[in-house]
Amino acid sequence: MRAESPAATLLAEVARGDRRALRALYQQQATRLFGIAHAILRDREAAADAVQDAFLRISQRAAQFDPARGEAGAWLGAVARYAALDLARKRGRELPTDDPALGDTPVAPEALERVAASAEGRRLRDCLSALDEKNRKGILLAFVHGLSHAQVAARLDLPLGTVKAWIRRGLLQLRECLT
């Protein structure tokens, strides 16, 4: 039996209506959730709005978190991701990508810059650059920018099965490169 994470403990307290636990959870997780939202929205103000919306959702739905189904950090990340995607849909903006071939130049917050500059970030970047362009593009659109496989297929004007196969092959190559 694994020990409960601090985030899971705080979520349980938030579910019972403890506002101090919500504040502590915010202090513990806000930077990470901002990074997730910013990676999707590429706009600091919009990412801050998404994080605010995410914490509103967290305060309302904390009782829905089930530690038997997964980690608290993953649940919190998913809430932030969906809040950012909802905001992106509301704004009707096209989501930028890290792929220079598509003409976007992302601006990352300081925390993401530190991670990207770390040895692990460089290793991941090296492994990503070793992938075929089609695999890399599919992975970035799906996992960095939060698009569904169907959205990636529509954006690249390719059949859904092709996109799924490219992403799967790319992920297998990434795993092999990173191990």
N, CA and C of each residue as an Amber inpcrd file, in Angstrom:
protein
   537
   0.8400000  -1.1780000   0.0000000   0.0000000   0.0000000   0.0000000
   0.8830000   1.2390000   0.0000000   0.6740000   2.1450000  -0.9540000
   1.5130000   3.3290000  -1.0330000   0.9570000   4.4380000  -0.1420000
   1.8670000   5.3080000   0.3000000   1.4640000   6.4140000   1.1590000
   0.7250000   7.4620000   0.3330000  -0.2050000   8.1370000   0.9700000
  -0.9800000   9.1650000   0.2920000  -0.0970000  10.4100000   0.1070000
  -0.1610000  11.0220000  -1.0460000   0.6460000  12.2030000  -1.3310000
   0.0940000  13.4130000  -0.5830000   0.9420000  14.4270000  -0.3640000
   0.4540000  15.6480000   0.2870000  -0.7020000  16.2840000  -0.4880000
  -0.6380000  16.2460000  -1.8070000  -1.7130000  16.8250000  -2.6180000
  -3.0200000  16.0510000  -2.4080000  -2.9380000  14.7390000  -2.3060000
  -4.1400000  13.9320000  -2.0840000  -4.7410000  14.2400000  -0.7180000
  -3.8900000  14.4040000   0.2790000  -4.3650000  14.7500000   1.6170000
  -5.0660000  16.1100000   1.5870000  -4.4540000  17.0800000   0.9200000
  -5.0660000  18.4040000   0.8210000  -6.3870000  18.3510000   0.0590000
  -6.4420000  17.5600000  -1.0040000  -7.6970000  17.4350000  -1.7580000
  -8.8160000  16.8820000  -0.8790000  -8.4980000  15.9150000  -0.0390000
  -9.5060000  15.3580000   0.8620000 -10.0090000  16.4290000   1.8290000
  -9.1010000  17.2750000   2.2950000  -9.4970000  18.3600000   3.1930000
 -10.3260000  19.4100000   2.4490000  -9.9530000  19.7060000   1.2140000
 -10.7180000  20.6550000   0.3960000 -12.1290000  20.1080000   0.1800000
 -12.2440000  18.8200000  -0.0350000 -13.5540000  18.1970000  -0.2360000
 -14.4410000  18.3700000   0.9910000 -13.8170000  18.4670000   2.1590000
 -14.5720000  18.6880000   3.4020000 -14.8200000  20.1760000   3.6560000
 -14.4020000  21.0400000   2.7130000 -14.6760000  22.4750000   2.8290000
 -13.6010000  23.2860000   3.5250000 -12.4210000  22.7380000   3.7070000
 -11.3320000  23.4430000   4.3800000 -10.6670000  24.4390000   3.4290000
 -10.9140000  25.7240000   3.6660000 -10.3680000  26.7710000   2.7960000
  -8.8510000  26.9040000   2.9560000  -8.3380000  26.6280000   4.1560000
  -6.8770000  26.6860000   4.3510000  -6.1870000  25.5990000   3.5340000
  -6.8240000  24.4600000   3.4040000  -6.2590000  23.3800000   2.5900000
  -6.2360000  23.7920000   1.1230000  -7.2840000  24.4860000   0.6820000
  -7.3080000  24.9690000  -0.7070000  -6.1700000  25.9550000  -0.9350000
  -5.9470000  26.8490000   0.0290000  -4.8450000  27.8150000  -0.0860000
  -3.5000000  27.0880000  -0.1420000  -3.3260000  26.0910000   0.7170000
  -2.0800000  25.3140000   0.7350000  -1.8930000  24.5510000  -0.5800000
  -2.9770000  24.0000000  -1.0900000  -2.9150000  23.2860000  -2.3610000
  -2.5260000  24.2430000  -3.4840000  -3.0930000  25.4320000  -3.4550000
  -2.7480000  26.4540000  -4.4550000  -1.2540000  26.7740000  -4.3770000
  -0.7530000  27.0140000  -3.1730000   0.6650000  27.3430000  -3.0170000
   1.5630000  26.2080000  -3.4910000   1.1140000  24.9870000  -3.3000000
   1.8980000  23.8160000  -3.6800000   1.8590000  23.5430000  -5.1860000
   0.7180000  23.8030000  -5.8310000   0.5050000  23.3410000  -7.2000000
   0.3770000  24.4380000  -8.2640000   0.1860000  25.6830000  -7.8810000
  -0.1430000  26.7410000  -8.8420000   0.9130000  26.9030000  -9.9330000
   2.1840000  26.8570000  -9.5690000   3.2370000  27.0470000 -10.5650000
   3.1990000  25.9390000 -11.6150000   3.0470000  24.7080000 -11.1680000
   2.9960000  23.5780000 -12.1070000   1.7620000  23.6610000 -13.0060000
   0.6260000  23.9950000 -12.4080000  -0.6050000  24.0890000 -13.1960000
  -0.5530000  25.2700000 -14.1580000   0.1110000  26.3500000 -13.7450000
   0.3070000  27.4770000 -14.6520000   1.1340000  27.0330000 -15.8610000
   2.1570000  26.2370000 -15.6180000   2.9830000  25.7320000 -16.7180000
   2.1750000  24.9140000 -17.7140000   1.2710000  24.1000000 -17.2100000
   0.4090000  23.2920000 -18.0800000  -0.4930000  24.2010000 -18.9070000
  -1.1320000  25.1600000 -18.2290000  -2.0440000  26.0740000 -18.9240000
  -1.2980000  26.9330000 -19.9330000  -0.1070000  27.3880000 -19.5540000
   0.6660000  28.2470000 -20.4610000   1.1420000  27.4780000 -21.6830000
   1.4810000  26.2230000 -21.5060000   1.9100000  25.4030000 -22.6480000
   0.7900000  25.2720000 -23.6730000  -0.4400000  25.2870000 -23.2140000
  -1.5820000  25.1720000 -24.1190000  -1.9620000  26.5190000 -24.7050000
  -2.0030000  27.5410000 -23.8700000  -2.5350000  28.8360000 -24.2960000
  -1.4860000  29.7960000 -24.8630000  -0.2340000  29.6420000 -24.4380000
   0.8520000  30.5190000 -24.9020000   0.5670000  31.9930000 -24.6260000
  -0.0820000  32.2620000 -23.5150000  -0.4340000  33.6200000 -23.1280000
  -0.4850000  33.6300000 -21.6050000   0.3550000  34.4510000 -20.9830000
   0.4650000  34.4550000 -19.5190000  -0.8590000  34.8330000 -18.8470000
  -1.5210000  35.8720000 -19.3500000  -2.7860000  36.2920000 -18.7470000
  -3.8460000  35.1970000 -18.8710000  -3.9390000  34.6170000 -20.0450000
  -4.9230000  33.5520000 -20.2640000  -4.6020000  32.3450000 -19.3860000
  -3.3170000  32.0240000 -19.2500000  -2.9210000  30.8940000 -18.4050000
  -3.2930000  31.1690000 -16.9450000  -3.0950000  32.4070000 -16.4980000
  -3.4750000  32.7600000 -15.1260000  -4.9860000  32.6280000 -14.9500000
  -5.7530000  33.0420000 -15.9440000  -7.2100000  32.8820000 -15.8910000
  -7.5920000  31.4050000 -15.8300000  -6.9010000  30.5970000 -16.6160000
  -7.1950000  29.1570000 -16.6330000  -6.8780000  28.5240000 -15.2760000
  -5.7820000  28.9510000 -14.6430000  -5.4310000  28.4150000 -13.3270000
  -6.4850000  28.8190000 -12.2960000  -6.9530000  30.0690000 -12.3880000
  -8.0060000  30.5080000 -11.4740000  -9.2610000  29.6590000 -11.6680000
  -9.6290000  29.4360000 -12.9160000 -10.7920000  28.5980000 -13.2040000
 -10.5610000  27.1680000 -12.7130000  -9.3360000  26.6700000 -12.9050000
  -9.0170000  25.3100000 -12.4640000  -9.1880000  25.1880000 -10.9480000
  -8.7180000  26.1640000 -10.1890000  -8.8540000  26.0760000  -8.7360000
 -10.3050000  26.2470000  -8.2900000 -11.0820000  26.9830000  -9.0310000
 -12.5140000  27.0470000  -8.7380000 -13.1350000  25.6620000  -8.9350000
 -12.7820000  25.0200000 -10.0470000 -13.2790000  23.6670000 -10.3090000
 -12.7890000  22.6870000  -9.2430000 -11.5230000  22.8260000  -8.8620000
 -10.9480000  21.9320000  -7.8460000 -11.7140000  22.0830000  -6.5290000
 -12.0060000  23.3380000  -6.1500000 -12.7230000  23.5580000  -4.8880000
 -14.1270000  22.9620000  -4.9360000 -14.7410000  22.9710000  -6.1160000
 -16.0970000  22.4500000  -6.2550000 -16.1340000  20.9300000  -6.4190000
 -15.0710000  20.3660000  -6.9920000 -15.0960000  18.9400000  -7.3570000
 -14.0660000  18.0810000  -6.6230000 -13.4750000  18.5960000  -5.5720000
 -12.4250000  17.8490000  -4.8730000 -12.9160000  16.4820000  -4.4050000
 -14.1720000  16.3900000  -4.0770000 -14.7170000  15.1100000  -3.6050000
 -14.7270000  14.0550000  -4.7170000 -14.6270000  14.4760000  -5.9680000
 -14.6160000  13.5230000  -7.0850000 -13.2640000  12.8310000  -7.2500000
 -12.2070000  13.3870000  -6.6340000 -10.8940000  12.7510000  -6.7340000
 -10.9010000  11.4420000  -5.9670000 -10.4340000  10.3810000  -6.6480000
 -10.3590000   9.0540000  -6.0460000  -8.9070000   8.5850000  -6.1060000
  -8.2070000   8.5380000  -4.9730000  -6.7920000   8.1430000  -4.9910000
  -6.5730000   6.7190000  -5.5130000  -7.6030000   5.9070000  -5.4970000
  -7.4640000   4.5430000  -6.0210000  -7.3570000   4.5420000  -7.5410000
  -7.8260000   5.6150000  -8.1790000  -7.8170000   5.6870000  -9.6450000
  -6.5890000   6.3870000 -10.2130000  -5.8140000   7.0640000  -9.3580000
  -4.6290000   7.7430000  -9.8680000  -4.0650000   8.7370000  -8.8750000
  -2.9760000   9.3550000  -9.2900000  -2.2730000  10.3220000  -8.4580000
  -3.0120000  11.6520000  -8.4140000  -2.9080000  12.3420000  -7.2970000
  -3.5420000  13.6510000  -7.1430000  -2.9510000  14.6570000  -8.1270000
  -1.6510000  14.6080000  -8.3320000  -1.0090000  15.5340000  -9.2580000
  -1.5290000  15.3750000 -10.6800000  -1.7770000  14.1530000 -11.0750000
  -2.3130000  13.9100000 -12.4210000  -3.7480000  14.4320000 -12.5190000
  -4.5390000  14.2350000 -11.4750000  -5.9180000  14.7370000 -11.4710000
  -5.9240000  16.2540000 -11.5360000  -5.0770000  16.8900000 -10.7360000
  -4.9940000  18.3520000 -10.7430000  -4.5320000  18.8580000 -12.1110000
  -3.5560000  18.1770000 -12.6990000  -3.0740000  18.5480000 -14.0260000
  -4.1640000  18.4450000 -15.0760000  -4.9820000  17.4130000 -14.9740000
  -6.0860000  17.2450000 -15.9260000  -7.1160000  18.3600000 -15.7670000
  -7.4040000  18.7490000 -14.5350000  -8.3500000  19.8470000 -14.3100000
  -7.8150000  21.1260000 -14.9400000  -6.5300000  21.4050000 -14.7380000
  -5.9210000  22.6040000 -15.3260000  -5.9050000  22.5200000 -16.8500000
  -5.5970000  21.3560000 -17.3690000  -5.5610000  21.1680000 -18.8210000
  -6.9360000  21.4430000 -19.4330000  -7.9820000  20.8740000 -18.8350000
  -9.3310000  21.0830000 -19.3610000  -9.7690000  22.5340000 -19.2130000
  -9.3710000  23.1920000 -18.1300000  -9.7050000  24.6100000 -17.9630000
  -9.0350000  25.4330000 -19.0580000  -7.7820000  25.1210000 -19.3680000
  -7.0640000  25.8380000 -20.4220000  -7.6770000  25.5600000 -21.7970000
  -8.0110000  24.3050000 -22.0480000  -8.6190000  23.9660000 -23.3370000
  -9.9890000  24.6250000 -23.4890000 -10.7710000  24.6750000 -22.4100000
 -12.0650000  25.3510000 -22.4590000 -11.8810000  26.8320000 -22.7660000
 -10.8910000  27.4490000 -22.1380000 -10.6280000  28.8670000 -22.3910000
 -10.1740000  29.0810000 -23.8310000  -9.3410000  28.1860000 -24.3360000
  -8.8770000  28.3020000 -25.7230000 -10.0540000  28.1940000 -26.6880000
 -10.9740000  27.2890000 -26.4180000 -12.1560000  27.1490000 -27.2760000
 -13.0210000  28.4090000 -27.2210000 -13.1920000  28.9450000 -26.0060000
 -13.9830000  30.1690000 -25.8470000 -13.3700000  31.3270000 -26.6220000
 -12.0650000  31.4020000 -26.5790000 -11.3650000  32.5030000 -27.2410000
 -11.3150000  32.3060000 -28.7520000 -11.5400000  31.0800000 -29.1960000
 -11.5420000  30.8040000 -30.6230000 -10.1800000  30.9780000 -31.2610000
  -9.1420000  30.8100000 -30.4790000  -7.7840000  30.9860000 -30.9910000
  -7.2330000  29.6790000 -31.5060000  -6.3690000  29.7830000 -32.4560000
  -5.6080000  28.6220000 -32.8910000  -4.4760000  28.4320000 -31.9040000
  -4.1960000  27.1950000 -31.5310000  -3.1580000  26.9270000 -30.5610000
  -1.7960000  26.8950000 -31.2450000  -0.8500000  27.7150000 -30.7870000
   0.4960000  27.7000000 -31.3690000   1.2110000  26.3910000 -31.0530000
   2.2580000  26.1160000 -31.8040000   3.0560000  24.9180000 -31.5630000
   4.5110000  25.2930000 -31.4030000   5.3000000  24.3530000 -30.9190000
   6.7370000  24.5560000 -30.7950000   7.4480000  24.3090000 -32.1180000
   6.7420000  23.8210000 -33.1110000   7.3470000  23.4440000 -34.3710000
   7.6250000  24.6900000 -35.2090000   8.9150000  25.0300000 -35.4270000
   9.2230000  26.2320000 -36.1910000   8.7170000  26.1710000 -37.6310000
   8.4800000  24.9750000 -38.1420000   7.9720000  24.8440000 -39.5080000
   6.5600000  25.4020000 -39.6300000   5.8590000  25.5040000 -38.5090000
   4.4960000  26.0360000 -38.5260000   4.4770000  27.5340000 -38.2410000
   5.6480000  28.1390000 -37.9700000   5.7520000  29.5800000 -37.8620000
   5.4740000  30.1860000 -36.5080000   5.3530000  29.4120000 -35.4570000
   5.0970000  29.9650000 -34.1370000   6.3860000  30.0160000 -33.3360000
   6.5200000  31.0300000 -32.5230000   7.6580000  31.1150000 -31.6220000
   7.1220000  31.2390000 -30.2060000   7.0710000  30.1350000 -29.4520000
   6.4800000  30.1640000 -28.1230000   7.3300000  30.9390000 -27.1240000
   6.6700000  31.5270000 -26.1540000   7.3390000  32.2110000 -25.0670000
   6.9670000  31.4610000 -23.7970000   7.9460000  30.8830000 -23.1520000
   7.6780000  30.0610000 -21.9790000   7.9100000  30.8580000 -20.7030000
   7.1750000  30.5510000 -19.6370000   7.4240000  31.2130000 -18.3590000
   8.7520000  30.7520000 -17.7680000   9.2280000  31.4720000 -16.7850000
  10.5490000  31.2040000 -16.2100000  10.6940000  29.7670000 -15.7170000
   9.6750000  29.2200000 -15.0780000   9.7710000  27.8500000 -14.5490000
   9.9630000  26.8510000 -15.6810000   9.2440000  27.0470000 -16.7800000
   9.3960000  26.1380000 -17.9100000  10.7670000  26.2890000 -18.5530000
  11.2990000  27.5160000 -18.5580000  12.6290000  27.7360000 -19.1250000
  13.6820000  26.9830000 -18.3190000  13.5330000  26.9920000 -16.9870000
  14.4860000  26.2600000 -16.1490000  14.4270000  24.7680000 -16.4190000
  13.2120000  24.2270000 -16.5540000  13.0670000  22.7950000 -16.8470000
  13.6610000  22.4850000 -18.2200000  13.3510000  23.3170000 -19.1980000
  13.8450000  23.0900000 -20.5520000  15.3600000  23.1680000 -20.6090000
  15.9550000  24.0080000 -19.7570000  17.4110000  24.1600000 -19.7510000
  18.0950000  23.0590000 -18.9470000  17.3400000  22.2930000 -18.1730000
  17.9370000  21.2350000 -17.3610000  18.4430000  20.1090000 -18.2540000
  19.2210000  19.2320000 -17.6520000  19.7580000  18.0920000 -18.3960000
  18.6330000  17.2150000 -18.9350000  17.5790000  17.0140000 -18.1330000
  16.4530000  16.1900000 -18.5870000  15.7220000  16.8600000 -19.7450000
  15.5740000  18.1750000 -19.6540000  14.9280000  18.9130000 -20.7370000
  15.7250000  18.8290000 -22.0270000  17.0490000  18.9660000 -21.9050000
  17.8990000  18.8600000 -23.0980000  17.8330000  17.4570000 -23.6870000
  17.8150000  16.4660000 -22.8060000  17.7440000  15.0710000 -23.2770000
  16.4310000  14.8180000 -24.0140000  15.3340000  15.3000000 -23.4550000
  14.0400000  15.1450000 -24.1120000  14.0330000  15.8740000 -25.4530000
  14.5660000  17.0970000 -25.4690000  14.6270000  17.8670000 -26.7120000
  15.4610000  17.1340000 -27.7680000  16.5940000  16.5570000 -27.3280000
  17.4420000  15.7970000 -28.2600000  16.6990000  14.5860000 -28.8100000
  15.9750000  13.8930000 -27.9260000  15.2200000  12.7150000 -28.3720000
  14.0870000  13.1290000 -29.3120000  13.4220000  14.2310000 -29.0050000
  12.3610000  14.7230000 -29.8930000  12.9220000  15.1060000 -31.2590000
  14.0810000  15.7570000 -31.2540000  14.6480000  16.1790000 -32.5380000
  15.1150000  14.9930000 -33.3750000  15.3770000  13.8540000 -32.7250000
  15.7970000  12.6600000 -33.4550000  14.6160000  11.9650000 -34.1440000
  13.3900000  12.2980000 -33.7450000  12.2080000  11.6890000 -34.3570000
  11.9850000  12.2370000 -35.7620000  11.2700000  11.4530000 -36.5620000
  10.8110000  11.9700000 -37.8490000   9.9020000  13.1640000 -37.5780000
   9.8920000  14.1100000 -38.5020000   9.0960000  15.3250000 -38.3150000
   7.6240000  15.0130000 -38.0670000   7.0870000  14.0510000 -38.7920000
   5.6620000  13.7320000 -38.6450000   5.3530000  13.2160000 -37.2420000
   6.2440000  12.3710000 -36.6910000   6.0390000  11.8430000 -35.3470000
   6.1660000  12.9560000 -34.3050000   7.1930000  13.7830000 -34.4620000
   7.4300000  14.8830000 -33.5260000   6.2520000  15.8560000 -33.5300000
   5.7890000  16.2240000 -34.7080000   4.6900000  17.1840000 -34.8280000
   3.4310000  16.6340000 -34.1580000   3.1170000  15.3620000 -34.4000000
   1.9420000  14.7490000 -33.7910000   2.0330000  14.7130000 -32.2740000
   3.2040000  14.3490000 -31.7560000   3.4020000  14.2840000 -30.3100000
   3.2710000  15.6650000 -29.6820000   3.8960000  16.6630000 -30.2770000
   3.8160000  18.0230000 -29.7230000   2.3840000  18.5430000 -29.7220000
   1.6840000  18.3250000 -30.8070000   0.3050000  18.8060000 -30.8670000
  -0.5820000  18.0930000 -29.8500000  -0.3670000  16.7930000 -29.6810000
  -1.2190000  16.0250000 -28.7740000  -0.8520000  16.2340000 -27.3060000
   0.4310000  16.1640000 -26.9780000   0.8070000  16.1280000 -25.5670000
   1.2590000  17.4620000 -25.0020000   1.7700000  18.3330000 -25.8270000
   2.1720000  19.6390000 -25.3270000   1.0200000  20.6230000 -25.4360000
   0.3030000  20.5670000 -26.5280000  -0.7490000  21.5440000 -26.7710000
  -2.1440000  21.0230000 -26.4680000  -2.2400000  19.7670000 -26.0640000
  -3.4980000  19.2470000 -25.5690000  -4.5620000  18.9470000 -26.6050000
  -4.1700000  18.7950000 -27.8530000  -5.1580000  18.4670000 -28.8750000
  -5.4690000  16.9740000 -28.8370000  -6.6950000  16.6300000 -29.1330000
  -7.0640000  15.2190000 -29.2330000  -6.4770000  14.6670000 -30.5300000
  -6.4410000  13.3580000 -30.6490000  -5.9420000  12.7590000 -31.8860000
  -6.7700000  13.2380000 -33.0820000  -8.0790000  13.3530000 -32.9000000
  -8.9470000  13.8180000 -33.9870000  -8.6160000  15.2630000 -34.3680000
  -8.3160000  16.1000000 -33.3760000  -7.9540000  17.4890000 -33.6670000
  -6.6070000  17.5640000 -34.3850000  -5.6650000  16.7070000 -33.9720000
  -4.3640000  16.6640000 -34.6530000  -4.5720000  16.2520000 -36.1120000
  -5.3930000  15.2370000 -36.3230000  -5.6660000  14.7720000 -37.6860000
  -6.2860000  15.8860000 -38.5210000  -7.2310000  16.6060000 -37.9490000
  -7.8720000  17.7060000 -38.6850000  -6.8730000  18.8090000 -38.9740000
  -6.0420000  19.1340000 -37.9960000  -5.0630000  20.2120000 -38.1730000
  -4.0310000  19.8630000 -39.2380000  -3.6260000  18.5910000 -39.2870000
  -2.6260000  18.1610000 -40.2620000  -3.2590000  17.6730000 -41.5610000
  -4.5910000  17.6460000 -41.6000000  -5.3430000  17.2000000 -42.7670000
  -4.9250000  15.7840000 -43.1740000  -4.9670000  14.8960000 -42.1760000
  -4.5880000  13.4980000 -42.3750000  -5.6610000  12.5970000 -41.7670000
  -5.7250000  11.3360000 -42.2100000  -6.6670000  10.3970000 -41.5960000
  -6.3270000  10.1540000 -40.1230000  -7.3530000   9.9530000 -39.3080000
  -7.1730000   9.7480000 -37.8810000  -6.2560000   8.5610000 -37.5940000
  -6.4470000   7.4440000 -38.2850000  -5.6170000   6.2560000 -38.0610000
  -4.1440000   6.5200000 -38.3250000  -3.8530000   7.3080000 -39.3450000
  -2.4690000   7.6600000 -39.6630000  -1.8440000   8.4530000 -38.5270000
  -2.5800000   9.4360000 -38.0290000  -2.0740000  10.2750000 -36.9430000
  -1.8450000   9.4350000 -35.6960000  -2.7800000   8.5560000 -35.3640000
  -2.6160000   7.6920000 -34.1930000  -1.3740000   6.8160000 -34.3350000
  -1.1730000   6.2740000 -35.5100000  -0.0060000   5.4140000 -35.7390000
   1.2890000   6.2180000 -35.6100000   1.3210000   7.4230000 -36.1770000
   2.5180000   8.2630000 -36.0790000   2.8370000   8.6030000 -34.6300000
   1.8250000   8.9730000 -33.8820000   2.0380000   9.3450000 -32.4810000
   2.5060000   8.1260000 -31.6860000   1.8750000   6.9990000 -31.9020000
   2.2740000   5.7850000 -31.1720000   3.7210000   5.4090000 -31.4800000
   4.0770000   5.4000000 -32.7630000   5.4640000   5.0710000 -33.1300000
   6.4430000   6.0720000 -32.5290000   6.0670000   7.3330000 -32.5600000
   6.9290000   8.3730000 -31.9920000   7.1180000   8.1970000 -30.4980000
   6.0410000   7.8610000 -29.7880000   6.1450000   7.6450000 -28.3440000
   7.0230000   6.4390000 -28.0230000   6.9030000   5.3890000 -28.8210000
   7.7590000   4.2120000 -28.6130000   9.2260000   4.5690000 -28.8340000
   9.4880000   5.3600000 -29.8770000  10.8720000   5.8030000 -30.1330000
  11.3900000   6.7030000 -29.0250000  10.5210000   7.5840000 -28.5210000
  10.9100000   8.4620000 -27.4150000  11.2590000   7.6430000 -26.1820000
  10.4080000   6.6810000 -25.8620000  10.6600000   5.8510000 -24.6830000
  11.9930000   5.1380000 -24.8240000  12.2580000   4.6140000 -25.9910000
  13.5240000   3.9010000 -26.2310000  14.7020000   4.8660000 -26.0920000
  14.5760000   6.0550000 -26.6180000  15.6480000   7.0550000 -26.5470000
  15.9020000   7.5030000 -25.1100000  14.8500000   7.6560000 -24.3340000
  14.9840000   8.1740000 -22.9700000  15.4160000   7.1300000 -21.9600000
  15.3340000   5.8490000 -22.3190000  15.7540000   4.8080000 -21.3660000
  17.1710000   4.3820000 -21.5940000
